[in-house]
Amino acid sequence: MIGFESTGKIAAEDYRDVVTPALERAAESGDIRFLIVIPDFDGISGGALWQDLKTGVGHLRGWKRIAVVTDIAWISELTDLFGWMTPGETKTFPLDQRAQAIEWVGG
């Protein structure tokens, strides 16, 4: 299981330097169980969005569970609405249920 907390604006460098190396290590060891906590969000650069799409497609069969933890309504709603399009199971949790999210994604 890998987890991140993201605040502010997400840049391509964030994927290149942090997310992608962690995902590569997780994929080598088996199923990818991914947790992201988003207490605030100031946007995502075009490069980061491209890296996100490439990362997801690059490990289609490896994704097991993705937990998104946030109180930002539109992020939760979009995740719930389009979660069926992502590989593996996807579930959203409010910030005060971070522990439950960790338990679910690791289960």
Secondary structure, DSSP 8 states (H G I E B T S, - for coil): -EEEE--S-B-HHHIIIIIHHHHHHHHHHS-EEEEEEES----B-HHHHHHHHHHHHHTTTTEEEEEEEES-HHHHHHHHHHGGGSSSEEEEE-GGGHHHHHHHHH-
